[in-house]
Amino acid sequence: MPRPTARGSGQLTLFDLRSFGRAGPQHRVLLPAQVEQIARTMRRTPEVMVKVSGGAKSVRGAVAHFRYVDRRGTLEIETDDGQTLSGKGAASQLVELWDLEATHSKDRNPYRGRAGRAPRKLVHNLVFSMPNGTAPAKVQAAVRGFAREQFGLEHRYALVLHTDQDHPHVHLAVKVVGESGRRLNIRKATLRQWRSAFAEQLRARGVAANATPRAERGQSRAPLKDAIYRAARRHASTHLLARLRRVSGQLQSGGFTPGVGKARLMETRRAVVAGWSATAEALAAAGQGALATEVRRFVAQMPTPRTTDEQLAEHILKLTRTRQATKEPPRTR
């Protein structure tokens, strides 16, 4: 069986804005599907989110993960062969169906005696989500179609819909080792392709969805790692607290610096602006003058790229100003 790849029937996965900006004028030709994507980006069409969020490196970890996503048996697990599993024994049943005990035993052998090498993953956990207001059933159907297209007949998978937060999202668990024995390795390019494919599945179901990278939308905030993000939501992130204290101390001493990554952010922004400028030229040459004008306006309105430290500094200064404004004025005799 051929090695599985991240497949997507749309042509948008081939459009790299920054490479487009570096291309010579004779190569700056936009496909109709790419023009549609640009128009969606200008309209601020809701962006899909696809991320890798943990998984499992052991059979015990897989059971714990399945119990987490099915809320200890209270939610239905939909499998790749159309079954639905529910109840307290669903997690163990899925481990048995996927034969994870045998996979784990076979896969860990190459790592015996090699110091510093952690066990390899047995299960990937992917999360697909859309903003609040999107029909949960359509998100679930889109993930079902995505999984069938990407993993069908090669990787076992199961999905669970969550609607307990302010945005509908689906956890898609995928067995790392495929039926052919090949492992599913996920890279940044893979996730970009998956976002495009997921957005396409949603649009096929009448849901407005787009998949433009964050930097190309003028957003510079790098996502915090999942563990930090979850801890921050509980107001218990030691990482963020330490960073806040460091930034606060720098502000008080007058020695604040933007932090690591500022130069790289600015270089990325320059490449993005060059790409959008070339795109506007190509649109104008193709008779899409109105859209070209929108692109130029979009670029002009992009906020200045900021590092996480700069955003934390702004947050601290805003809190300081608010506290000073609400202080009672000194009493006069």
N, C-alpha and C positions, 0 to 999 in steps of 0.2 A: 504494500500500500504506500502511496507517495507520502512524503513528509508533510504534516499539516502546516499550513501557513495562515496568517491573518488575511482572510479574503474579504473583499468588498466589491460588489458589482458596480458601485459608483466610480466615476472618474476623478472625484475630488481628492482622493488620497494621493494622487500624483501631483497636485498643485502645491508647490513649496514657494511661499511668497518671497522669502529671502533669496532663494535661488533664481526666482523669476526676475528680481531686481538686478541680479548680476548678469543676466543673459543679455546678449547683444540685441539691438532693436529688431533685427530680422527674425528673432526667435520669440518675440513677445506677442504671442498669439494666444488668446483665451478661448477655451472650449465653452460651449453653451452652458454646460453644467457648472463650470467655474464661475461664469458670470452670475448664475443663479446663486451660488454660494456667497459671492461678494455682495449681491443685493440683500441676502438674508442678514449678513453681518452688518450692513449699513442700517437695516431696519431694527437692529438689536433683537433678532429672533432668539428665543430661549436656547441657551447652550446646553448640550447634554454633558453629563459627567460620567466618566468611566474610570475607576481606580482599582488598584490591587490593594486589598485591605486584609493583610494577614493570610491565614491559611492553616496548614497543619504539617508537622514534620514527623509525627508519630501516629499510630493508630489511636492511642488514647487522646491525643490532641485533636484528631479528626472527629472523634465522638463528641468531645467538648465543643468543637466548632459547630457541628451540626445541631447540637442542642441549643447553642446560642442563637443560630439563625432561625430555628423553628420555635424559638421561645419555649423550650422544654416541652415540645409536643403539642403546643396550643395552635401552631400554624401548620398548614399543609406543605409538605415538600413535594414538588413536582419533578419527576425524574425524566431522563432522556428517552425512555421507552414508553412514556405516557402514563405511568403509574402515579398515584398520589399516596404518600406515606404520612401518617399522622399518629399522634400518641407518644407516650414516653419511650417506646421501643423503636421509634422511627430512625433515630441516629444510628443505633447499633445495626438495624436492618440495612441501612444504606452502606455501612462499612462492609457488611457481609456481601451485599450485592456487587460491590466494587472489588471485592477480594483484596482489601488493603493490607491484611495480615501478610499475605504471600508477597505482595508488592514491596512492603516495607522490609521484609526479611531478605529479599533478593537485592534491593536497591542499596542497602546499607553496607553490604560486604566490601565494596571498594574503599570504604572509608575507615576500615579497621586498622589501627596502628598508625594512622596519619594524624599527628598532633595538629590542633588548630583547625581541623576541618569539621564543620557542623553537619549534622544529618541533612540530607536534601529534602525538599518539600514533597509531601505526598499529595496535597490538595492545595490548589490556588483558590482564594476567595476574591471574586470580582464583585464590585458594587456598581450598579447602573442606576442613575437617578435623574429626575427632572424637577423643575421648580414647582412650587405649590400651585395647585389649580389644574395640573395635568391629570387626566383620568388614569387612576391606578391600573385599571384593567388593560388599557392600551400600552402602558409602560411594560406590564408583564407580558403582553402578547409580543411586543417588540423584542424583548429579551429572549423570549422563546424562539422567535424567528432568527434572531442573531445567533443563538447557541446552536440551533440546528444547522445553520449555514457554515459556521466556523468550526464546529467540533463533531458534527454528526458522523457516526460510523468509525470515529477514531478515538475521541476522548469521552469518557463517561462524565456526565454532568447532572446537576440538580439545581433547581431554583426555588426561592421563597420570596414572596412579595411582602414588604413591610409598609404599613400605612400609619404607624404610630408616631411618626414625626411630621414636621410641617411640609415635607416633600415626599412623594411616593418614590420608593426605591426597591430594587430587587437584588438580593444576594444570589450570585451564581457561583456554585462550588464546582470546580473542574478537577478531575483526576489528572495529575501531572503526567503520569506515564500512560501513553496511548496504547491502543490495541496492537499496534505494530512494534511496541517497545520503545518508541521514541518519546523523549520528554518535551513538554511544552515550556519553552523558555520565553519569558515576556520582557520585551525591551521597550524603550520609549517610542520607537517607531511603530511597534506593535500596538501600543495604546492609542497612538494617533489614528492608525488605521481602524481600530475597533470603535473609536468615537465616531468616525465617519460612517461606518457600517451601521452602528446603533441609530444614529440620526436618520439614516436612510430608511431603516425599518420603521421608525416613528412616523416619518413623512408619508410612508406608504399606507399608514393607518390614519391619516388625516391630522396628525399632530405637528404643529410648527416646531421644527428642531434644527439646530445648526451645530457645526463642529469645527469652529475656528480656534486655533491655539490662543492661549491667554495673552502671550506677548503681542500677537498680531491684532488683538483687540485693544491694545494700549494698557493692559493690566500688568503690573510688575510684581505683585505680591506673590511670593513663592508659598505654596501650601505647606503648612506645618505637618510633620509626620503624624500619622494617625494617633499614636499613643499620646503625643503631646496635645493634639487637638482635643481628644476625649478628656484628658486631664484638665485642660483649660476650661472646658464646658462645666466641669465639676468644681472649678476654681481651686484645683489642686496640682497645677503644673509647676514642679520645681524648676524645670527648664525655663519657663516663661518668667517665673518670679526672679530667678537669678539674673536673667537678661534685663528685666525691668529695673532691678536694683543697680545694675551696672550702668545702664543708660541714664537713670536718674542721677547717679553720682557724677557722671560725665557732664550732665547739664548744670549741676550745682557748681562744679569746679570750672566750668567754661571750657572744658576740653572734649566736647562731644565730637565724635567722628561718625560718618555714615555707616561704618562697618564693612565687613568683607562682602565683596560682590558688586560694589557700586560701579566699578569700571566695566565689569562684564555686562551689567544691566544697560549701561549707556551704549556699549558697543552693539548689543542686541537691538536697542531702540533705533540706532542709526541704520542697521540693516533692515529693520521693519519699515522705517520711513522710506528708505530707498526702494523697497519692494512695492509699497503702496504707490509711490510716485510713478514707478514704471507701469504699475497696473492702471493708474489713471490715464497715462499716455496711451496704453493699449486700448482702453475703453473708448477714449476720444477718437482714436484712429479707426475704430470699428463702428463709429456712429452712435456710441452710447454716451453722448455728451453729458446728459443729466446725471447719470450714474458716476461718471468721472468727477463731476463737481461735488457730488456727495462724498466720494472717496477723499478728495482734497480737504473738504470741510471736516471729515472724520479725523484725518491726520492732524489738522490744526488744533482740534479740541482734545487730543490725547493728553492726559495728565503727565507730569514729569515722573519718570521712573524713580521709585523709592525703595530702599532696602527695608528689611524688617526693623532694623534699629531706628531708621528714620521715622517709620510709622509709629513705633513705640514712643519715640521722643515727642511726636506730634500729639499722641494720646495723653502723655504726661503733662505737656504744656497746656492742653485744652482743659484738663482736670484742674490744674493750678489756677488758670484764669477763672474758671467757674467758681472755685472756692473763694477766690479773692473778691469776686463780684457779689457773692452772697453773704460776705462778712458784714456784721453790723458796724455801722460807722461809729467812731469813738464818741462817747457822750461828752457834751459840753456843759459846763456849770452856768 
